Amino acid sequence: MLIVMDRLATPAQIESVLDRIRSLGLDPHPNPGAQRTAIGITGNTGAIDAPVLEELPGVLEIIRVSHPYKLVSREVQPENSIVPVGGVCFGGEKVIVVAGPCAIESLDQARTIAEAVKKAGAHVYRGGAYKPRTSPYAFQGLGEAGLEIMAKVREEFEIPIMTEVLDTETLPLVEQYSDCLQIGARNMQNFSLLKKAGKANKPVLLKRGMSATIEELLLSAEYLLSGGNRNVILCERGVRTFADHTRNTLDLSAVVAIHRLSHLPVMVDPSHGTGKRHKVIPLARAAVAVGADSIMVEVHHKPEAALSDGPQAILPDQFAELMEQLGRLAPVVGRTI
């Protein structure tokens, strides 16, 4: 359910409505807009007696939200959300480009790549300190040492950083270092992690699971917003299908579908979405064309020696070429880079 307050409603009237909702054992989620405040309600297991609330002073109307997800829907918030990450805003006119290696391997490696992507115009630096790998024998990341390296990169190159959090145990440590908490595809439905990230003080990038529907992705995001964290970015990174010509099948139609259903910004990851270096640039262009708010690509100066996902990492000169192409493409769809 959504309560829409009158545009002339006073702060005292809004607070009175919030108190009344709490007295019913429900959770109010106020969302101040340009013209009026909307209040989403969660926590109900059945129908809410609307007349109890609609007669309160300052209430304009009550709207029943038809989707199982409430706070992420456009019914609750028609306008697009703007999510700040270290001073960079996701969801606005500018298409935000996130770039960096799959895994942080050393300070020299991280610095070399950071220097290249920042020079080419990247807005945010990505890198994995903790790596969820299919094989227990594969490189698992440097852990806190990797986080420390990323923090040094942020300071030296004046660029926000984004890295993955694997579990509830390490979340506080990642939150201490990173400007944005990435929850990967394998953890999209790790509900204990989602609940804890929902109470974090950092934005969250939530990646779509390998076999997840759009509704399942939005319901996972609902965990984050219902916990109080409204700074959430969704990411399409490819789903698993019968195709064998690509690592995953990048579902660009998901960008359009999510924008219709939700106010949250949408990122596309063509690196994991294809798993093949030669496909990254074309699919990144396509993502911008269909309306993606952000692109995430993996870049490595020596991909043949990379400890993780070398075949899908583009070279620094290829990244520079990509940025130049996106700079020409974005204005065609009313965006900038």
ABEGO torsion letter per residue (X at the ends): XBBBBBAABBAAAAAAAAAAAAAAGBBBBBBBBAABBBBBBBGBABBBBAAAAAABBGBABBBBBABABAAABAAABABBBBBBBGGBBBGBABBBBBBEBABBABAAAAAAAAAAAAAAGBABBBBBABBBBABAABBAEAEAAAAAAAAAAAAAAGBBBBBBBABAAAAAAAAAABABBBBBAAAAABAAAAAAAAABABBBBBBBBAABBAAAAAAAAAAAAAAGBABBBBBBAEBBBABAABABBBBAAAAAAAAAABABBBBBBAAAAAGBAAAAAAAAAAAAAAGBABBBBBBBABAAABABGAAABBBAAAAAAAAAAAAAAAAAAGBBX
